Amino acid sequence: MLAPRFAKLARSKAVLAAMIATFALGGAGTALALVGSGTESIPRPRPSGLPQRASIGTSTDMAAADRVAETSDPAAFAVSVAQVLFAWDTTGSTPLNEYAGRLLAVADPSGEESAGLATDLTTYLPSPESWKDLKTYETRQWIDISSYNVPDDWDGAQENAKSPDIAAGTTAYTVTGLRRRSGIWQGKTAKTVDKVSFTIFMTCRPTYDACRLLRLSQLNNPLR
């Protein structure tokens, strides 16, 4: 019963992969060193609900981002994916591979893009070697989201593809915000703040009852 449906989905994902390849998926691993030091206290951000506006000021912490929201709303899904993607804490008991697992848990069930998504995640998360170093500095990370929207380039990419095989409900959201990191450097609290932008590709209704994650763009090389 499901075989014809997944066969069509597989074709659609192959078309999608070719369509968005020009937007440089993947990339170099993240450099996660803390720079500078100081005594300023960094308050732990307060969890907030999933926003519905096009521009927000949302922070997240580990409790708010331990899993991606099960939702059919593409905007809410994009926000939740972004929060989970950037929320990690080396001081806790959560292993590095579980952070990737939280995103892979909402991957497209056809499996066509799973390998690509796993590769994308390695460019956002620390390597095992970096994780060990970051633990010595008690490093943690989260994101303050400032905006999220369907990029104009997505409409153009779909038109250029001219393929009926793209699964219904497939879309993209570009997210911008501030990536925040804190840790301990020479006995003092240190922090870094960097502006980030990236694009999340997903398939939602009517193909799936809840949105499913396809791929991630290269960090700071999103669709516009």
TAZINOR-V424127 format. One record per residue. N is the residue number from 1. RES is the residue in one small letter. PHI is phi in degrees with one decimal (999 if undefined). OMEGA is omega in whole degrees, 0 to 359 (NA if undefined). D_CENTER is the distance of its C-alpha to the mean C-alpha in whole Angstrom. Layout:
BEGIN
N,RES,PHI,OMEGA,D_CENTER + N,RES,PHI,OMEGA,D_CENTER
END
This chain:
BEGIN
1,m,999,184,32 + 2,l,-87.4,185,29 + 3,a,-58.6,179,29 + 4,p,-60.0,180,30 + 5,r,-63.5,181,27 + 6,f,-69.4,176,24 + 7,a,-63.8,177,27 + 8,k,-66.0,178,26 + 9,l,-62.9,180,22 + 10,a,-61.6,178,22 + 11,r,-64.3,182,24 + 12,s,-65.2,181,21 + 13,k,-71.0,177,19 + 14,a,-64.3,177,21 + 15,v,-63.8,180,21 + 16,l,-60.2,181,18 + 17,a,-59.4,179,17 + 18,a,-68.4,184,20 + 19,m,-68.3,185,19 + 20,i,-101.2,180,16 + 21,a,-60.9,181,17 + 22,t,-69.2,180,19 + 23,f,-97.2,169,16 + 24,a,58.5,174,15 + 25,l,-66.1,182,12 + 26,g,80.8,179,12 + 27,g,149.4,183,14 + 28,a,-68.7,178,16 + 29,g,-64.8,185,14 + 30,t,-79.3,173,14 + 31,a,-89.4,193,17 + 32,l,-121.2,179,17 + 33,a,-78.2,173,20 + 34,l,-84.1,177,21 + 35,v,-120.5,178,24 + 36,g,79.3,177,27 + 37,s,-149.3,180,28 + 38,g,-178.4,182,30 + 39,t,-107.5,182,31 + 40,e,-64.1,178,29 + 41,s,-76.6,179,27 + 42,i,-106.3,182,24 + 43,p,-67.4,177,23 + 44,r,-70.1,185,21 + 45,p,-66.0,182,19 + 46,r,-85.8,177,20 + 47,p,-60.1,177,18 + 48,s,-140.0,179,18 + 49,g,-73.2,178,17 + 50,l,-69.2,184,15 + 51,p,-80.2,176,16 + 52,q,-116.7,182,18 + 53,r,-87.3,181,19 + 54,a,-83.8,178,17 + 55,s,-141.3,187,17 + 56,i,-140.1,174,17 + 57,g,-132.9,190,17 + 58,t,-100.2,171,15 + 59,s,-104.3,177,15 + 60,t,-141.1,172,13 + 61,d,-128.7,187,15 + 62,m,-62.2,181,15 + 63,a,-67.8,182,17 + 64,a,-83.9,188,15 + 65,a,-133.2,180,11 + 66,d,-87.3,174,13 + 67,r,-160.5,178,12 + 68,v,-79.6,181,10 + 69,a,-63.2,174,13 + 70,e,-86.6,186,15 + 71,t,-150.6,175,16 + 72,s,-97.4,180,17 + 73,d,-87.3,183,16 + 74,p,-58.2,181,13 + 75,a,-65.4,179,13 + 76,a,-64.3,178,13 + 77,f,-64.5,180,10 + 78,a,-60.5,179,8 + 79,v,-63.2,181,9 + 80,s,-65.0,177,8 + 81,v,-59.5,181,5 + 82,a,-61.1,180,4 + 83,q,-63.5,181,7 + 84,v,-67.8,181,7 + 85,l,-60.7,186,4 + 86,f,-99.7,184,7 + 87,a,-94.5,172,10 + 88,w,-146.6,187,12 + 89,d,-147.2,182,16 + 90,t,-76.8,182,18 + 91,t,-85.8,181,21 + 92,g,-91.2,182,21 + 93,s,-94.1,181,22 + 94,t,-71.9,179,18 + 95,p,-74.0,183,18 + 96,l,-56.9,185,15 + 97,n,-66.0,178,15 + 98,e,-70.1,178,14 + 99,y,-64.0,175,11 + 100,a,-66.8,181,10 + 101,g,-60.4,180,12 + 102,r,-64.3,177,10 + 103,l,-83.3,180,8 + 104,l,-65.5,180,11 + 105,a,-65.4,179,13 + 106,v,-112.4,178,11 + 107,a,-69.7,177,12 + 108,d,-56.4,183,14 + 109,p,-67.8,176,18 + 110,s,-66.4,179,19 + 111,g,80.1,185,18 + 112,e,-63.6,183,18 + 113,e,-105.6,186,15 + 114,s,-61.4,180,14 + 115,a,-63.3,178,15 + 116,g,-65.3,179,13 + 117,l,-64.1,179,10 + 118,a,-60.0,177,11 + 119,t,-66.2,178,12 + 120,d,-56.3,184,9 + 121,l,-64.1,180,8 + 122,t,-65.3,179,11 + 123,t,-86.7,178,11 + 124,y,-102.4,183,8 + 125,l,-98.0,177,10 + 126,p,-64.2,172,14 + 127,s,-73.1,177,16 + 128,p,-55.4,180,19 + 129,e,-67.0,179,21 + 130,s,-65.3,180,19 + 131,w,-59.2,179,19 + 132,k,-62.1,179,22 + 133,d,-65.9,182,23 + 134,l,-64.7,178,20 + 135,k,-62.5,180,22 + 136,t,-67.9,179,25 + 137,y,-103.6,180,24 + 138,e,52.1,186,22 + 139,t,-83.0,173,19 + 140,r,-138.8,184,16 + 141,q,-141.4,172,13 + 142,w,-157.0,183,12 + 143,i,-130.3,167,11 + 144,d,-103.3,183,13 + 145,i,-85.4,179,12 + 146,s,-105.7,179,15 + 147,s,-159.2,174,14 + 148,y,-154.8,183,12 + 149,n,-162.2,173,14 + 150,v,-73.4,184,15 + 151,p,-73.0,177,16 + 152,d,-60.1,181,19 + 153,d,-62.8,180,19 + 154,w,-66.0,178,17 + 155,d,-61.5,179,21 + 156,g,-66.0,179,22 + 157,a,-63.8,178,21 + 158,q,-64.9,179,22 + 159,e,-64.4,181,25 + 160,n,-69.1,181,25 + 161,a,-66.8,179,24 + 162,k,47.1,181,27 + 163,s,-124.1,177,26 + 164,p,-80.3,186,27 + 165,d,-88.0,176,25 + 166,i,-65.8,183,22 + 167,a,-60.3,177,21 + 168,a,-59.2,181,22 + 169,g,87.1,177,19 + 170,t,-80.0,182,16 + 171,t,-151.9,180,15 + 172,a,-138.4,175,12 + 173,y,-129.8,173,10 + 174,t,-96.1,183,10 + 175,v,-113.2,173,9 + 176,t,-124.4,179,11 + 177,g,178.7,179,12 + 178,l,-114.1,174,13 + 179,r,-85.6,183,12 + 180,r,-112.7,175,15 + 181,r,-132.0,175,16 + 182,s,-136.9,180,20 + 183,g,-174.1,180,22 + 184,i,-114.5,180,26 + 185,w,-126.9,181,27 + 186,q,52.3,176,31 + 187,g,80.5,181,32 + 188,k,-123.6,176,30 + 189,t,-68.1,178,27 + 190,a,-128.1,181,25 + 191,k,-149.0,171,21 + 192,t,-133.3,177,19 + 193,v,-135.1,181,18 + 194,d,-133.3,175,16 + 195,k,-74.4,180,15 + 196,v,-133.4,173,11 + 197,s,-148.5,183,10 + 198,f,-166.0,182,8 + 199,t,-119.0,179,8 + 200,i,-108.7,178,6 + 201,f,-103.8,186,10 + 202,m,-149.6,170,11 + 203,t,-126.4,182,15 + 204,c,-121.6,177,16 + 205,r,-64.5,9,20 + 206,p,-90.5,182,22 + 207,t,-66.4,179,21 + 208,y,-125.3,178,19 + 209,d,-67.4,176,20 + 210,a,-123.1,183,17 + 211,c,-60.5,178,14 + 212,r,-129.6,186,12 + 213,l,-82.9,178,9 + 214,l,-98.3,184,11 + 215,r,-146.8,174,9 + 216,l,-125.1,175,6 + 217,s,-74.1,171,9 + 218,q,-63.1,179,10 + 219,l,-60.4,180,9 + 220,n,64.7,172,12 + 221,n,-137.2,187,13 + 222,p,-86.4,164,12 + 223,l,-71.8,182,14 + 224,r,-101.3,NA,16
END
